[in-house]
Amino acid sequence: MMLAALGVVFGDIGTSPLYALRECFIGPHRLALTPYNVLGAVSLVFWLLVIVVCIKYVALVLRADNRGEGGIMALQALVMRLGPARLRNGLALSAIAILGAALLFSDSVITPAISVLSAVEGLTTISPALKGLVLPVTIVILTVLFLLQSRGSTKIGLLFGPIMLAWFAVSAALGLGAIVQTPAILAALNPAYAIRLLLHNGWAGFAIIGTVFLALTGAEMLYADIGHFGKRPIRLTWFFFVLPALFLNYMGQGAYLLYADSIPSNLYYRLAPGWFLMPLVALATLATAIASQAVISGTFSMARQAVRLGFWPRLRIVHTSASTINQVYVPFINFALFACTVAVILVFQTSSGLSAAYGIAVSADMIITTLLMLLIAPAFWPAVPRSVLWGAGLLFLALDLVLFGANLSKLAAGGWIVVVLACAIAVLMGTWVRGRVQLRQTIASQSFPLMDFVQDVGNVQPTRVPGTAVFLTGSTEAAPRALLHNYRHNKILHARTLIVAVLTEETPTVLEEERAEVMPLGEGITRIVLRFGFMETPAVPETLARCDLPDGPFVPSRASYFLGKESLVISRAHYVTYWWRRLFLLLARNAQSAAAFFGLPPNRVVELGVQVEI
């Protein structure tokens, strides 16, 4: 699992030495090449890695898992379960979750682009004539990477793990060689150099934090991917492999810069001897392709959580592991990420151009993570005084705000594209959430109590036909609309009628003994409440087959499944909100069918339609 985690989780943060320190001296807020600035920049990189990654994420945030699952959506669900009661169902919490998810989606577009571009640009160190191949080679590599996603993260991780192990070993060796030649760089371990850099460079010192932040991108994936690999493998891999390699390489780059006359465009490659340059470019290209895997697998997990929690329309989700429930592949998300990544590459052309777009989303997401952690900290650490928890939380929040403010300085230089992407995704998610709320309210206003329906059946005694009918519903108290239409129009009822309510809990998984609640209502009607976690696929027929039901076992292939098919009609009376109603209608029409989502046999499904005005 450590080897697989090395190939999936740490690719992004592990390949940041290709561009992070270089951009401090050639980026839009470049520093002058002086020994003090070099020592200050390296010191700032080192201490931010310690404070943000080691202390905040590895030591603290990884503890806040939602039954083994991590990420913004899992953390939001955890707040809804353990946080203050006044926030559990509030709009503010949903808005925070939507914003965090939108930011991570947009970051998932930038990461593959800058990672692979920065490595492939190493071709120009071999020969300037190869510059024209950089973009085509980058796009080909990303195409292959996205095509591999359907094979699953564990298989990909085991394939990529040895490559990343070689990458970290080579990076550490290159850095160590430079440190041995120039041991004066070790003075950068003194945080005074980082403080001096910030104080003596004014606005440029503050803005450079946004550039140094490039060394931290990927830290949030340590938390997002814990459902794939677990906390222990991620922690051990970070402290024993990744952190030492990053430390040695950044120090080595600083050692090279201490006595350099100018800043090379490919600083990382300057640490290597000429004979090793070609193999190093090949290894870096493979490593940066793998770097994209961390955000891609994390995005798949987040998309699945968003669907189950009602923040996104139903999507086709493919399980890629028979033993690990959290490993999934989402075809639509995979295609959308690929298309957006290629578009961003064609717009910005170079990794230096993309570095200006990188960091805003991640730093904003770090603020959201800290805020949500503050809300659940008392539940996770009840023995620690609240004053201590809030004090530590506010310190991390202050640091996050500084990092975010520094990254905002890159807004005009390219960061705008992240904001545009995040806003577009947030609008889509917000539209879906708002539309579902209104749709539920409309349906609830027209609902008929289930117990009243049972009583009416007892009084009328309608014609009963043999067989089992399953009516799916999202409510435990109202009669399903499909049941009412079938009863009113066909004047019949199946001898065995199952009212199945499918509910999503605020935990990743549900214990099997808590899965189903069976309640016979009389007149051959049984209400069944099935509960699934937001990381589980609601396979209704298989779950019913495991239930102890009245009148004998349930046979999925012999039952008829009735679904209500709402045909949405837009009310023109609400002209002010007409646009989002049209958008909601578009999202609803492109959602995966309920029959496929719940795993119903296609040849046993009956859909009864009704028009609903929104």
C-alpha positions as MATLAB code, in Angstrom:
seq = 'MMLAALGVVFGDIGTSPLYALRECFIGPHRLALTPYNVLGAVSLVFWLLVIVVCIKYVALVLRADNRGEGGIMALQALVMRLGPARLRNGLALSAIAILGAALLFSDSVITPAISVLSAVEGLTTISPALKGLVLPVTIVILTVLFLLQSRGSTKIGLLFGPIMLAWFAVSAALGLGAIVQTPAILAALNPAYAIRLLLHNGWAGFAIIGTVFLALTGAEMLYADIGHFGKRPIRLTWFFFVLPALFLNYMGQGAYLLYADSIPSNLYYRLAPGWFLMPLVALATLATAIASQAVISGTFSMARQAVRLGFWPRLRIVHTSASTINQVYVPFINFALFACTVAVILVFQTSSGLSAAYGIAVSADMIITTLLMLLIAPAFWPAVPRSVLWGAGLLFLALDLVLFGANLSKLAAGGWIVVVLACAIAVLMGTWVRGRVQLRQTIASQSFPLMDFVQDVGNVQPTRVPGTAVFLTGSTEAAPRALLHNYRHNKILHARTLIVAVLTEETPTVLEEERAEVMPLGEGITRIVLRFGFMETPAVPETLARCDLPDGPFVPSRASYFLGKESLVISRAHYVTYWWRRLFLLLARNAQSAAAFFGLPPNRVVELGVQVEI';
ca = [
       0.000    0.000    0.000;
       2.933    2.359    0.628;
       4.248    1.657   -2.856;
       0.805    2.193   -4.387;
       0.341    5.401   -2.369;
       3.734    6.608   -3.565;
       2.515    6.198   -7.137;
      -0.811    7.957   -6.665;
      -0.891   10.331   -3.694;
       2.509   12.048   -3.807;
       3.003   12.662   -7.495;
       1.870   16.292   -7.408;
       3.827   17.498   -4.393;
       6.733   15.219   -5.305;
       7.326   16.809   -8.707;
       7.022   20.420   -7.523;
      10.854   20.816   -7.419;
      10.689   21.005  -11.214;
       9.249   24.508  -11.047;
       8.624   25.802   -7.489;
      12.009   27.281   -6.535;
      12.768   28.315  -10.131;
       9.658   30.506  -10.290;
      10.840   32.483   -7.243;
      13.550   34.001   -9.432;
      11.994   34.068  -12.919;
       8.264   34.388  -12.163;
       6.111   37.532  -12.250;
       7.242   38.477   -8.698;
      10.857   37.447   -9.157;
      13.503   38.017   -6.508;
      16.967   39.344   -7.181;
      19.567   36.558   -7.310;
      21.444   37.234   -4.064;
      22.710   34.769   -1.422;
      20.291   36.113    1.166;
      17.310   35.733   -1.171;
      18.359   32.206   -2.106;
      18.720   31.172    1.533;
      15.432   32.890    2.349;
      13.498   31.208   -0.462;
      14.821   27.727    0.409;
      14.142   28.346    4.102;
      10.593   29.458    3.315;
       9.978   26.315    1.251;
      11.321   24.067    4.003;
       9.371   25.588    6.882;
       6.117   25.781    4.951;
       6.466   22.064    4.184;
       6.955   21.391    7.883;
       4.120   23.597    9.147;
       1.481   23.052    6.461;
       2.105   19.475    5.358;
       3.737   17.750    8.342;
       1.837   19.430   11.166;
      -1.463   20.555    9.670;
      -2.264   17.791    7.191;
      -0.288   14.697    8.204;
      -0.499   15.150   11.990;
      -3.936   16.773   12.349;
      -6.236   16.774    9.310;
      -5.664   13.089    8.521;
      -7.165   12.276   11.925;
     -10.513   13.728   10.814;
     -11.530   10.859    8.580;
     -15.188   10.056    8.054;
     -15.033    6.288    8.628;
     -11.889    5.985    6.575;
     -12.825    8.511    3.875;
     -11.369   11.987    3.371;
     -11.786   15.070    1.219;
     -13.948   18.176    1.346;
     -17.231   16.308    0.876;
     -16.395   13.757    3.570;
     -15.371   16.562    5.924;
     -18.588   18.457    5.226;
     -20.627   15.332    5.955;
     -18.643   14.915    9.172;
     -19.538   18.466   10.229;
     -23.215   17.719    9.510;
     -22.956   14.713   11.829;
     -20.706   16.032   14.614;
     -20.618   19.804   14.246;
     -22.802   22.462   15.878;
     -26.517   21.694   15.518;
     -27.280   25.142   14.103;
     -25.035   24.456   11.097;
     -25.845   20.845   10.299;
     -28.531   21.546    7.760;
     -27.795   25.168    7.014;
     -27.265   26.705    3.611;
     -23.882   28.080    4.694;
     -22.433   24.597    5.149;
     -23.713   23.460    1.770;
     -22.288   26.600    0.159;
     -18.873   25.924    1.743;
     -18.913   22.334    0.492;
     -19.884   23.447   -3.015;
     -17.132   26.075   -3.087;
     -14.503   23.628   -1.828;
     -15.478   20.967   -4.361;
     -15.526   23.513   -7.204;
     -12.058   24.744   -6.282;
     -10.646   21.224   -6.219;
     -12.243   20.426   -9.573;
     -10.584   23.485  -11.098;
      -7.247   22.602   -9.492;
      -7.534   19.128  -11.020;
      -7.401   20.789  -14.429;
      -4.262   22.850  -13.735;
      -2.206   20.142  -11.998;
      -1.814   17.711  -14.929;
      -1.058   20.571  -17.293;
       1.736   22.224  -15.283;
       3.238   18.945  -14.052;
       3.686   17.303  -17.438;
       4.637   20.535  -19.233;
       7.404   21.292  -16.709;
       8.999   17.898  -17.341;
       8.638   17.784  -21.106;
      10.194   21.254  -21.319;
      13.394   19.506  -20.249;
      13.739   18.518  -23.908;
      14.951   22.051  -24.587;
      17.949   21.462  -22.283;
      19.008   18.646  -24.610;
      18.514   20.707  -27.754;
      16.663   23.994  -28.355;
      15.479   22.540  -31.662;
      13.164   20.205  -29.707;
      11.040   23.096  -28.408;
       8.375   22.481  -31.047;
       7.771   18.980  -29.653;
       6.925   20.112  -26.135;
       3.188   20.694  -26.588;
       2.470   17.642  -28.812;
       4.411   15.295  -26.516;
       2.640   16.717  -23.450;
      -0.795   16.165  -24.960;
       0.070   12.606  -26.030;
       1.281   11.730  -22.520;
      -1.854   13.128  -20.911;
      -4.039   11.271  -23.399;
      -2.437    7.967  -22.408;
      -2.751    8.821  -18.697;
      -6.464    9.563  -18.898;
      -7.059    6.419  -20.960;
      -5.439    4.366  -18.170;
      -7.864    5.613  -15.512;
     -10.423    2.882  -16.148;
      -7.910    0.308  -14.856;
      -8.256    1.556  -11.272;
      -6.024    3.479   -8.864;
      -4.461    0.456   -7.144;
      -3.328   -1.111  -10.435;
      -2.092    2.273  -11.618;
      -0.403    2.899   -8.270;
       1.426   -0.426   -8.309;
       2.512    0.327  -11.881;
       3.610    3.860  -11.073;
       4.949    3.227   -7.557;
       8.386    1.911   -8.623;
       8.765    4.823  -11.050;
       8.020    7.358   -8.324;
      10.373    5.519   -5.972;
      13.117    5.979   -8.582;
      12.106    9.638   -9.018;
      12.419   10.438   -5.314;
      15.703    8.518   -5.042;
      17.199   10.372   -8.019;
      15.917   13.754   -6.764;
      17.447   13.112   -3.352;
      20.769   12.010   -4.879;
      20.989   15.054   -7.159;
      20.257   17.385   -4.270;
      22.710   15.664   -1.958;
      25.479   15.965   -4.539;
      24.947   19.735   -4.763;
      24.794   20.086   -0.963;
      28.108   18.276   -0.564;
      29.717   20.740   -2.978;
      28.110   23.777   -1.299;
      27.285   22.930    2.343;
      26.635   26.625    3.114;
      23.058   26.102    1.900;
      22.299   24.203    5.114;
      22.060   27.599    6.812;
      18.598   27.793    5.202;
      17.370   25.496    7.992;
      17.399   28.629   10.152;
      13.905   30.203    9.880;
      15.484   33.631   10.373;
      16.397   33.642    6.677;
      12.766   33.114    5.689;
      11.667   35.919    7.997;
      14.373   38.230    6.628;
      13.243   37.479    3.061;
       9.678   38.530    3.887;
      10.647   41.656    5.835;
      13.338   43.038    3.530;
      11.550   42.660    0.207;
       8.329   44.537    0.970;
       5.470   43.713   -1.387;
       7.700   41.382   -3.401;
       8.416   39.433   -0.204;
       4.712   38.961    0.419;
       3.952   38.102   -3.207;
       6.756   35.534   -3.291;
       4.801   33.464   -0.768;
       2.369   32.734   -3.580;
       5.245   31.400   -5.662;
       6.754   29.341   -2.841;
       3.269   27.924   -2.341;
       3.852   25.886   -5.511;
       5.947   23.577   -3.317;
       2.830   22.765   -1.248;
       0.367   21.980   -4.015;
      -0.725   18.394   -3.688;
      -0.805   18.477    0.111;
      -4.601   18.418    0.113;
      -4.529   15.129   -1.812;
      -2.959   13.411    1.196;
      -6.348   13.879    2.851;
      -8.530   13.354   -0.218;
      -6.927    9.980   -1.026;
      -6.972    8.343    2.415;
     -10.032    6.352    1.341;
      -7.903    4.707   -1.351;
      -4.897    3.757    0.760;
      -5.448    4.495    4.461;
      -3.783    6.939    6.837;
      -0.846    4.807    7.988;
       0.634    4.100    4.516;
       0.304    7.781    3.598;
       2.007    8.976    6.797;
       4.869    6.466    6.557;
       5.454    7.202    2.886;
       5.561   10.941    3.518;
       8.058   10.853    6.394;
      10.331    8.073    5.092;
      10.425    8.795    1.352;
       8.811   11.996    0.146;
       9.839   14.626    2.717;
      13.559   13.662    2.819;
      13.744   13.654   -0.990;
      12.048   17.055   -1.252;
      14.249   18.488    1.478;
      17.480   17.335   -0.187;
      16.467   18.455   -3.674;
      15.323   21.952   -2.695;
      18.499   22.374   -0.690;
      20.523   21.165   -3.689;
      18.827   23.671   -6.004;
      19.564   26.408   -3.494;
      23.201   25.299   -3.343;
      23.441   25.647   -7.127;
      21.903   29.138   -7.020;
      24.214   30.435   -4.269;
      27.044   30.887   -6.750;
      25.134   31.027  -10.042;
      25.484   34.034  -12.333;
      21.972   33.703  -13.773;
      18.777   31.714  -13.327;
      18.474   28.719  -15.650;
      15.042   28.135  -17.145;
      15.254   24.492  -16.066;
      16.876   24.709  -12.636;
      16.102   21.140  -11.615;
      18.027   19.673  -14.552;
      21.136   21.771  -13.754;
      21.850   19.476  -10.815;
      22.425   16.523  -13.167;
      25.617   15.724  -15.095;
      25.381   16.011  -18.878;
      25.480   12.249  -19.503;
      22.420   11.744  -17.267;
      20.294   14.464  -18.821;
      18.370   12.329  -21.309;
      17.394    9.603  -18.769;
      16.463   12.323  -16.269;
      14.101   14.015  -18.732;
      12.463   10.659  -19.431;
      12.112    9.913  -15.701;
      10.748   13.400  -14.986;
       8.223   13.034  -17.791;
       6.974    9.752  -16.355;
       6.898   11.187  -12.824;
       4.905   14.252  -13.787;
       2.416   12.159  -15.725;
       1.999   10.177  -12.533;
       1.701   13.444  -10.567;
      -1.633   14.016  -12.233;
      -2.899   10.707  -10.841;
      -3.241   12.089   -7.307;
      -5.743   14.757   -8.268;
      -7.539   12.572  -10.811;
      -8.248    9.748   -8.343;
      -9.166   12.314   -5.686;
     -11.556   13.989   -8.105;
     -13.255   10.673   -8.859;
     -13.830   10.108   -5.137;
     -15.118   13.639   -4.659;
     -17.465   13.358   -7.643;
     -18.935   10.154   -6.274;
     -19.457   11.751   -2.869;
     -21.068   14.800   -4.487;
     -23.528   12.581   -6.367;
     -24.510   10.569   -3.296;
     -24.882   13.691   -1.133;
     -27.073   15.375   -3.741;
     -24.626   18.051   -4.910;
     -24.382   16.723   -8.472;
     -26.644   14.833  -10.900;
     -26.367   11.045  -11.032;
     -23.257    9.899  -12.918;
     -22.127    6.509  -14.146;
     -19.652    5.208  -11.565;
     -17.488    2.166  -12.279;
     -15.938    0.151   -9.451;
     -12.359   -0.786  -10.294;
     -11.660   -3.040   -7.305;
     -13.536   -6.084   -6.043;
     -12.116   -5.683   -2.535;
     -11.891   -1.918   -1.993;
     -15.185   -0.039   -2.215;
     -13.604    3.420   -2.478;
     -11.748    2.807   -5.731;
     -13.905    4.082   -8.569;
     -13.687    5.459  -12.084;
     -16.114    8.129  -13.323;
     -16.080    8.278  -17.153;
     -17.747   11.705  -17.476;
     -15.364   13.355  -14.989;
     -12.398   11.700  -16.689;
     -13.405   13.081  -20.089;
     -14.199   16.562  -18.716;
     -10.831   16.794  -16.939;
      -8.985   15.674  -20.070;
     -10.751   18.181  -22.327;
     -10.216   21.099  -19.926;
      -6.571   20.162  -19.299;
      -5.736   20.118  -23.002;
      -7.534   23.456  -23.473;
      -5.526   25.050  -20.649;
      -2.252   23.760  -22.119;
      -3.079   25.256  -25.505;
      -3.936   28.612  -23.904;
      -0.901   29.019  -21.600;
       1.708   27.129  -23.696;
       4.411   26.952  -20.957;
       4.710   25.788  -17.340;
       5.852   29.277  -16.302;
       2.629   30.685  -17.706;
       0.608   28.057  -15.866;
       2.401   28.704  -12.566;
       0.532   32.001  -12.353;
      -2.758   30.090  -12.485;
      -1.634   27.589   -9.880;
      -2.222   27.985   -6.162;
      -5.374   30.088   -5.811;
      -7.703   27.083   -5.724;
      -5.520   25.038   -3.374;
      -4.949   27.895   -0.919;
      -8.682   28.673   -0.826;
      -9.407   25.001   -0.254;
      -6.960   25.012    2.667;
      -8.969   27.816    4.290;
     -12.167   25.796    3.910;
     -10.494   22.703    5.361;
      -9.320   24.667    8.418;
     -12.774   26.187    8.976;
     -14.481   22.797    8.821;
     -11.829   21.269   11.094;
     -12.505   23.980   13.677;
     -16.174   22.957   13.758;
     -15.469   19.296   14.526;
     -12.274   19.648   16.603;
     -14.095   19.439   19.982;
     -15.674   16.117   18.936;
     -12.334   14.620   17.859;
     -10.249   15.925   20.747;
     -12.673   16.191   23.719;
      -9.829   16.107   26.270;
      -8.124   19.191   24.828;
      -9.415   22.530   26.167;
     -11.425   24.443   23.601;
      -9.238   27.505   24.086;
      -6.237   25.463   22.905;
      -8.164   24.040   19.932;
      -9.424   27.433   18.847;
      -6.025   29.048   19.373;
      -4.253   26.487   17.195;
      -7.056   26.602   14.626;
      -6.921   30.380   14.358;
      -3.148   30.278   13.888;
      -3.531   27.860   10.983;
      -6.387   29.961    9.617;
      -4.213   33.086    9.745;
      -1.476   31.261    7.846;
      -3.996   30.007    5.280;
      -5.273   33.553    4.757;
      -1.728   34.806    4.191;
      -1.101   32.058    1.645;
      -4.380   32.813   -0.107;
      -3.708   36.552   -0.147;
      -0.262   35.985   -1.635;
      -1.726   33.752   -4.354;
      -4.297   36.410   -5.228;
      -1.411   38.536   -6.490;
      -1.260   36.112   -9.446;
      -4.894   36.674  -10.395;
      -4.309   38.930  -13.386;
      -1.316   36.909  -14.619;
      -3.350   33.725  -15.086;
      -5.122   32.915  -11.854;
      -8.334   34.198  -13.380;
      -8.833   30.933  -15.242;
      -9.064   28.997  -11.971;
     -11.616   31.475  -10.652;
     -13.668   31.187  -13.860;
     -13.606   27.376  -13.742;
     -14.473   27.262  -10.041;
     -17.332   29.734  -10.451;
     -18.762   27.775  -13.390;
     -18.684   24.506  -11.438;
     -20.096   26.175   -8.319;
     -22.982   27.608  -10.364;
     -23.780   24.153  -11.749;
     -23.644   22.522   -8.312;
     -25.645   25.306   -6.682;
     -28.254   25.113   -9.433;
     -28.617   21.374   -8.941;
     -28.948   21.662   -5.145;
     -31.472   24.491   -5.386;
     -33.478   22.721   -8.087;
     -33.639   19.474   -6.088;
     -34.876   21.354   -3.023;
     -37.650   23.001   -5.004;
     -38.537   19.738   -6.747;
     -38.822   17.943   -3.393;
     -41.008   20.717   -2.027;
     -43.294   20.565   -5.055;
     -43.632   16.796   -4.861;
     -44.141   16.900   -1.075;
     -46.984   19.395   -1.486;
     -48.765   16.923   -3.760;
     -47.964   13.779   -1.757;
     -50.433   11.390   -0.125;
     -49.623    9.872    3.299;
     -48.577    6.240    3.022;
     -50.689    5.042    5.954;
     -53.763    6.711    4.477;
     -53.087    4.849    1.235;
     -52.868    1.512    3.090;
     -56.146    2.258    4.836;
     -57.787    3.111    1.502;
     -56.604   -0.198    0.028;
     -58.183   -2.013    2.956;
     -61.493   -0.239    2.431;
     -61.660   -0.545   -1.384;
     -60.118   -4.012   -1.719;
     -58.856   -3.480   -5.299;
     -58.030   -6.270   -7.707;
     -54.774   -7.978   -6.706;
     -52.501   -9.483   -9.340;
     -49.850  -12.111   -8.550;
     -46.204  -11.149   -8.253;
     -43.963   -8.689   -6.447;
     -43.892   -4.974   -7.185;
     -41.142   -2.673   -5.910;
     -41.860    1.068   -5.751;
     -38.821    3.265   -5.088;
     -39.199    6.517   -3.201;
     -37.092    9.073   -1.384;
     -39.667    9.548    1.386;
     -40.490    7.223    4.265;
     -43.908    8.744    4.997;
     -45.513    9.494    1.616;
     -46.876    7.013   -0.896;
     -44.680    6.868   -4.044;
     -46.131    8.787   -6.966;
     -45.650    5.753   -9.229;
     -47.728    3.660   -6.825;
     -50.539    6.219   -6.760;
     -50.648    6.489  -10.559;
     -50.633    2.736  -11.027;
     -53.389    2.342   -8.440;
     -55.605    5.162   -9.727;
     -55.289    4.455  -13.450;
     -54.999    0.665  -13.580;
     -57.214   -0.045  -10.531;
     -54.975   -2.922   -9.483;
     -52.314   -3.728   -6.898;
     -49.719   -6.516   -6.785;
     -50.196   -9.224   -4.218;
     -46.848   -8.309   -2.713;
     -46.064   -4.597   -2.754;
     -42.764   -3.280   -1.422;
     -42.343    0.443   -0.754;
     -38.575    0.976   -0.788;
     -37.119    4.254    0.474;
     -33.431    4.736   -0.356;
     -31.661    7.139    2.005;
     -28.089    8.454    1.937;
     -26.394    8.719    5.318;
     -23.710   11.217    6.336;
     -21.125    8.451    6.701;
     -19.086    6.805    3.928;
     -20.477    3.347    4.674;
     -23.325    1.824    6.677;
     -22.980   -1.281    8.825;
     -24.764   -4.269    7.313;
     -26.959   -4.755   10.375;
     -28.152   -1.150    9.978;
     -28.687   -1.424    6.240;
     -32.400   -2.271    6.080;
     -35.443   -1.524    8.188;
     -38.477   -3.672    7.318;
     -41.973   -2.744    8.475;
     -45.110   -4.657    7.325;
     -48.011   -2.195    6.949;
     -50.767   -4.699    6.209;
     -52.767   -5.438    3.062;
     -49.699   -7.107    1.545;
     -47.762   -3.821    1.651;
     -44.319   -3.612    3.276;
     -42.235   -0.496    3.801;
     -38.478   -0.992    3.584;
     -35.943    1.707    4.373;
     -32.514    1.055    2.838;
     -29.596    3.129    4.068;
     -26.363    3.590    2.142;
     -23.263    5.642    2.891;
     -22.234    8.417    0.524;
     -19.333    6.277   -0.693;
     -21.504    3.240   -1.442;
     -23.386    2.292   -4.574;
     -27.095    1.723   -3.802;
     -27.562   -1.735   -5.340;
     -31.238   -2.113   -4.446;
     -32.115   -5.603   -5.828;
     -29.098   -7.294   -4.230;
     -29.770   -5.568   -0.913;
     -33.455   -6.598   -0.911;
     -32.421  -10.194   -1.617;
     -30.473  -10.200    1.653;
     -33.387   -8.860    3.699;
     -35.652  -11.012    5.852;
     -39.019  -10.104    4.300;
     -42.605  -11.200    4.979;
     -44.045  -13.732    2.539;
     -40.668  -15.291    1.785;
     -37.369  -14.265    0.194;
     -37.077  -11.623   -2.486;
     -36.024  -12.800   -5.963;
     -34.702   -9.788   -7.974;
     -35.302  -11.348  -11.409;
     -38.993  -12.028  -10.698;
     -40.013   -8.619   -9.359;
     -41.327   -5.604  -11.255;
     -39.737   -2.258  -10.419;
     -41.889    0.869  -10.706;
     -40.259    4.297  -10.937;
     -41.768    7.744  -11.064;
     -40.538    9.663  -14.100;
     -40.921   13.392  -13.531;
     -41.245   15.422  -16.707;
     -40.111   18.878  -15.638;
     -41.961   21.920  -16.933;
     -40.555   25.422  -16.412;
     -42.926   28.017  -15.039;
     -42.533   31.233  -17.022;
     -44.166   33.170  -14.239;
     -40.798   33.170  -12.466;
     -38.979   35.115  -15.150;
     -36.272   36.366  -12.780;
     -35.009   32.818  -12.122;
     -35.866   31.419  -15.534;
     -32.225   30.907  -16.495;
     -31.333   28.619  -13.584;
     -34.516   26.625  -14.125;
     -33.413   25.995  -17.690;
     -29.990   24.978  -16.407;
     -31.497   22.625  -13.838;
     -33.670   21.078  -16.546;
     -30.560   20.500  -18.683;
     -28.717   18.851  -15.782;
     -31.713   16.670  -14.924;
     -32.118   15.447  -18.496;
     -28.461   14.442  -18.678;
     -28.360   12.622  -15.341;
     -28.004    8.854  -15.309;
     -31.344    7.058  -15.172;
     -32.590    5.978  -11.763;
     -32.894    2.380  -12.987;
     -29.180    2.222  -13.848;
     -28.130    4.146  -10.747;
     -29.958    1.754   -8.396;
     -28.861   -1.326  -10.338;
     -32.349   -2.412  -11.417;
     -32.753   -5.121  -14.101;
     -33.505   -3.163  -17.325;
     -36.168   -5.601  -18.552;
     -38.074   -5.461  -15.248;
     -38.491   -1.673  -14.922;
     -41.737    0.243  -15.460;
     -41.634    4.049  -15.519;
     -44.797    6.061  -14.883;
     -44.473    9.691  -15.918;
     -45.985   12.840  -14.487;
     -45.402   16.506  -15.225;
     -43.946   18.644  -12.445;
     -43.723   22.415  -12.707;
     -40.607   24.116  -11.342;
];
